[in-house]
Amino acid sequence: MASTALLTPEKQQQLQGFYVVLAIGFVSWLSKTLYEQPLFPLQLESVPWLGSWLFTTICDYYVLAFCLSTIIYSSEGNTLVAVVWILCVNLLGSAFFALYLLFRVYGCVRIEINKIETICDA
């Protein structure tokens, strides 16, 4: 059983809108970075180039971490457990998402995203 009740249509639209804004925002930022500081040739001696790509990489990670966090939150049966895993993924890194998946697989819990159908049918 998921840790949250089914989303209301308004909450669904808000979350969908946020995902769209997040995706468009990051693609825009990535495009800007690629235009101003092309990835190739590598400019490992250039502080502005390194700074731009470091910031872009950090943004990329947190966009992905947010999306994975919503999956963790909606998949976990216990809200407290979900919040702990989300904090680990967001504060300590991607290895904790791999660990989360390991615990899910080791616990014989199916890993899938199929509850969207029941949410959208509401």
N, C-alpha and C positions, 0 to 999 in steps of 0.2 A: 504494500500500500504506500502511496506517495505521501510525502510530508505535507503537502498542501492540498487544499480542496481544488476542485476544477476551477479554472480561471473563468471569471465572468467575461462576456464578450468585450466589455470596455477594457478590462485588464489585458486581454489577448491583443487588442488593437494597440494598446500602449506599449506592450512588450515587442510586438512586431515593428512598430514605429521606431522604437529604440534600436532594434537590430538594424533597421534600414539606415538610420542616422549613423550608427557605429560603423557600418560597412562603407557607406559613402564617405564619411569623415576620414576613415583610414585610407581608403583608395585615393582620396584627394591628397592626403598628406604624403603617401608613398609616391604619387605622381609628381608632386612638387619636389620631393627629395631627389627622385630620379632625374628630373629636369635640371635642378640646380647643382646637384652633386652626383653625376653619373656613377653607377656602380663600377663600371670598367672604363679605363684601367684603374686598378686599385691604387689609392693614393694614401698609403700607410704613413707617410710623413706629414700629411696635411691635417692639422688640428680641426679646421672647420669641416672637412670631409668626414673625419672620424666622429666628430660630435654629431653631425647630422645623421649619420648611419647608426650610431649608438642610440640616439633618441628614437629614431624610426623603429629600430629593433625592439626597444622597450615598449613602444606603443603597440607594435604587432603582438608581443607577448600578452599584454593586458587585454587587448581585444579578444584574443583567443581564450585567455583565462576567464574572462567574463562569460563568454559563451559556454565554456565547459562548466563553469560554476552554476549556471542555470540548469544544465543537465544533471549535475550532482544534486542540486536542491530538489528537483522534481523527481529524482529517482530514489532518493533515500527514504526509508520508512520513518526515520527519527530526525526531527528538525535539528536537534543539538549536534548529532553526528554529522549531518549535512553541513552545518555551519563550521564545525571543526575542520572537515575536509576542505571546504572552500577557503578558509583562512590559510590552511597549509599550502594549498595550490597557489594562492595569490601572494603569500608572503615568503614562502620557502622555495617555490619553483616547480617546474614541470615534473621533476622526479616524484613529487607527491601525487600527481595525477596518475603516473604509472603505478605507484604503490596502491592508490585507490582502486585502479582497475585490477591489480593483482589480488587484492582482498576480495573484490567482487567475484572474480573468476574462481579463486580458491574456495570461496564460500558457496560455489555452485549457483551463483545468482546470474541469471541471463543478462547480458549486456545488449540492450537494444533501445531504439528510440521509436516506439510505436504507439505510445499513449497519446500522441498528437491527434490521431484519428478520433479518439473518444472526447478529447478536449474540444475539437473543432465541430463535433456533432452536437454539442450542447446548445 
